[in-house]
Amino acid sequence: MPGCHVPTRDRAAAEIRAVAPLITCEPTPRLVGTVTVVANGDRVIGVTSAELLRPLQGTPLQLVTRLDGTATVPITSYGMGRYMGLAIVELEDTIPDGHDVVPLPISAVHATVNTHGAPSVLVLITFEDGAYRRKVIDIDVDADDVGQSDHVVYLAIPIDPAHAGLAVEGAPAFGWLPPDPVLRRPSEVVVFAIAYPHRARHAKPHGLPVFAELVGLDDLGRALLVAAPTPADDRPKIVTGEIGD
């Protein structure tokens, strides 16, 4: 359509700063995986793949807030989400301003994995040359409903063949949504899923192996429900945890 702005993947998008490293504590810190930090009001939590944390029950963990590893926030608890595939991580404290990790507002969480073909990426935390880095990987998102007529599984497929076989579990999927003139919404960057191990391994869209299944973020709306202080007029004011569409 003439004059229509089609968004592209912007690797410098501010929203990507919500992606952080999760590490074990001393004596020898170890990178556990990728966590996405999301806020609703004063409440801040992390979300990642349940399979990353399942074998670590009882292990002290920290969230790295400066990518050179000089600042961290302890994790007070973590557990499996209500829906299979997600783990919710509770932070002991807020993340200070000016650090490399900035929580994503709940308004930037998409309510469904289906982004209707919007340009998408996975953001993966790696450890290279003594520092943590965010690796942005272009993906296609394909729906796979073979043999599952009542449930559609969304798959992440690498666009660059060089990324085939890369371990991306726990990495968030971000999409660049086009503007919606009907709803008067500008283009926006949203997080819409977390990468989870693909069990079936039968699908090879575009001739490339599947990175992972994509698990939706339904649990965040429940985990981020918070009640704000009662205002002077005594009418309750609630900051809801509903996920924006």
C-alpha positions in Angstrom: 0.0 0.0 0.0 1.5 3.4 -1.0 2.7 5.4 2.0 2.2 2.5 4.4 5.1 2.1 6.8 6.2 -1.5 7.1 8.3 -2.0 10.2 11.6 -3.8 10.1 13.7 -5.5 12.8 15.6 -2.8 14.7 18.4 -4.4 16.7 18.7 -1.2 18.8 15.1 -1.2 19.9 14.8 -0.1 23.5 12.4 -3.0 24.3 15.3 -5.5 23.8 17.0 -4.1 27.0 14.5 -6.1 29.0 16.4 -9.3 28.1 18.9 -10.2 30.9 21.3 -13.0 31.9 20.3 -15.4 34.7 23.3 -16.9 36.6 24.1 -19.2 39.5 25.7 -17.6 42.5 29.2 -18.1 43.9 31.6 -19.7 44.2 31.6 -20.2 40.4 28.9 -18.2 38.6 27.5 -19.9 35.6 25.1 -18.6 32.9 21.8 -20.5 33.3 20.0 -18.8 30.4 18.0 -15.9 29.1 15.3 -14.1 31.2 12.9 -11.4 30.1 12.1 -8.8 32.7 8.5 -7.3 32.7 6.9 -4.7 35.0 3.4 -3.7 35.9 3.4 -0.7 38.2 5.9 -1.5 41.0 5.9 -5.2 40.5 8.7 -6.6 38.4 9.3 -10.3 37.5 11.2 -12.4 35.0 10.0 -15.1 32.7 12.0 -17.8 30.9 11.6 -21.5 29.9 10.6 -23.9 32.7 13.0 -26.5 31.3 16.0 -24.3 32.1 15.0 -24.0 35.8 13.5 -27.4 36.4 16.8 -29.1 37.4 17.9 -26.1 39.5 15.3 -26.2 42.3 17.1 -24.9 45.5 20.0 -23.4 43.6 20.6 -19.7 44.5 20.3 -17.5 41.3 20.9 -13.9 40.4 19.8 -11.6 37.6 22.7 -9.7 35.9 21.7 -6.0 35.5 25.0 -4.8 34.0 26.3 -6.9 31.1 29.9 -6.7 32.3 28.8 -8.7 35.3 29.5 -6.0 37.9 25.9 -5.7 39.1 23.2 -8.3 40.0 19.9 -8.6 41.7 19.3 -11.8 43.8 16.4 -14.1 42.9 14.1 -14.8 45.8 12.1 -17.6 44.3 11.2 -19.2 41.0 8.7 -21.7 39.9 6.7 -23.2 37.1 3.9 -21.1 35.5 0.4 -22.2 35.3 0.8 -23.1 31.7 3.3 -25.6 30.5 6.6 -24.2 29.3 7.0 -21.0 31.4 8.9 -20.3 34.6 8.3 -17.1 36.7 11.3 -15.6 38.4 10.8 -13.3 41.5 13.4 -10.5 42.0 14.5 -9.5 45.5 14.8 -5.8 44.6 14.1 -3.3 41.8 16.7 -2.8 39.0 18.5 0.5 39.5 18.2 3.2 36.9 21.1 3.5 34.4 21.8 -0.3 34.3 21.9 -2.3 31.1 18.6 -4.1 31.9 15.3 -2.1 31.7 12.0 -3.9 32.5 9.5 -4.0 29.7 6.1 -2.5 30.6 3.2 -4.9 30.5 1.7 -2.8 27.7 4.4 -4.2 25.4 3.4 -7.8 26.0 1.3 -9.2 23.1 -1.7 -11.3 24.1 -1.2 -14.0 21.5 1.7 -15.8 19.7 0.1 -15.0 16.4 1.5 -11.7 15.2 0.2 -12.2 11.6 3.6 -12.3 9.9 5.2 -9.3 11.7 9.0 -9.2 11.4 10.3 -11.2 14.4 13.5 -12.1 16.3 14.7 -14.2 19.2 17.0 -12.4 21.6 19.5 -14.8 23.3 22.0 -14.1 26.0 25.5 -15.3 25.4 28.8 -15.0 27.3 31.8 -13.9 25.2 35.1 -12.2 26.0 34.3 -11.8 29.7 30.9 -10.1 29.2 27.3 -11.0 28.6 25.9 -10.1 25.2 22.4 -10.0 23.6 22.4 -11.9 20.3 19.5 -10.9 18.0 18.4 -13.7 15.6 16.0 -13.1 12.8 13.2 -15.8 12.7 10.1 -16.8 10.8 7.1 -17.9 12.8 5.1 -20.8 11.4 1.9 -22.4 12.7 2.1 -26.2 12.9 -1.3 -28.0 13.5 -0.4 -31.4 12.0 -2.3 -34.0 14.0 -3.4 -31.4 16.5 -6.6 -29.9 15.1 -7.6 -28.4 18.4 -4.3 -26.8 19.3 -1.9 -24.8 17.0 1.8 -25.0 17.9 3.9 -22.0 16.8 7.4 -22.7 15.7 10.5 -20.4 15.5 12.6 -21.1 12.4 16.0 -19.3 11.7 16.1 -17.2 8.6 19.9 -17.4 8.4 21.1 -21.0 7.8 24.2 -20.2 9.9 21.9 -20.1 13.0 20.5 -23.5 12.5 21.1 -25.7 15.5 21.7 -22.8 17.9 20.4 -23.4 21.4 17.7 -20.7 22.0 15.7 -22.1 24.9 14.3 -19.3 27.1 14.9 -16.6 24.6 12.0 -14.2 24.1 10.4 -13.6 20.7 9.9 -9.9 19.8 7.8 -8.7 16.9 7.6 -5.3 15.1 3.9 -4.7 14.6 2.7 -2.4 11.8 0.5 0.6 12.6 -3.2 0.0 13.0 -5.1 3.0 11.5 -8.4 1.6 12.6 -7.4 1.5 16.3 -5.1 4.6 15.8 -2.1 2.7 17.1 1.4 3.4 15.8 3.9 0.7 15.0 5.2 -1.0 18.1 7.7 -3.5 19.4 6.2 -6.3 21.5 7.3 -9.5 23.2 5.0 -12.3 22.3 6.5 -15.6 23.3 9.3 -17.6 25.0 11.3 -20.3 23.2 10.7 -23.8 24.5 12.2 -27.1 23.4 10.5 -28.5 20.3 9.6 -32.1 21.1 8.1 -33.3 17.9 11.0 -32.3 15.6 9.1 -33.4 12.5 8.7 -30.0 10.9 11.3 -28.3 8.7 9.6 -25.2 7.3 11.7 -23.5 4.6 14.0 -26.5 4.6 15.6 -25.5 8.0 15.3 -27.3 11.3 13.0 -25.7 13.9 14.7 -23.7 16.7 11.9 -24.2 19.2 8.2 -24.0 20.0 6.9 -20.6 21.0 5.0 -20.5 24.3 2.6 -17.6 24.8 2.8 -15.2 27.8 -0.6 -15.7 29.4 1.0 -16.3 32.8 2.4 -12.8 33.0 -1.1 -11.2 33.3 -1.8 -13.2 36.4 1.7 -12.9 38.0 1.8 -9.2 37.5 -1.6 -8.4 39.2 -0.9 -5.6 41.8 -3.1 -3.4 43.8 -2.1 0.3 44.0 -2.4 2.4 47.2 -6.0 3.5 47.8 -6.4 7.2 46.7 -7.7 9.9 48.9 -11.3 9.5 47.7 -11.3 5.9 49.0 -12.2 4.5 45.7 -10.0 1.4 45.0 -7.6 1.8 42.1 -6.3 -1.4 40.5 -3.3 -1.8 38.1 -4.5 -4.7 36.1 -2.4 -7.5 34.7 -4.2 -7.9 31.4 -2.0 -8.2 28.4 -2.5 -5.6 25.7 -3.4 -6.9 22.3 
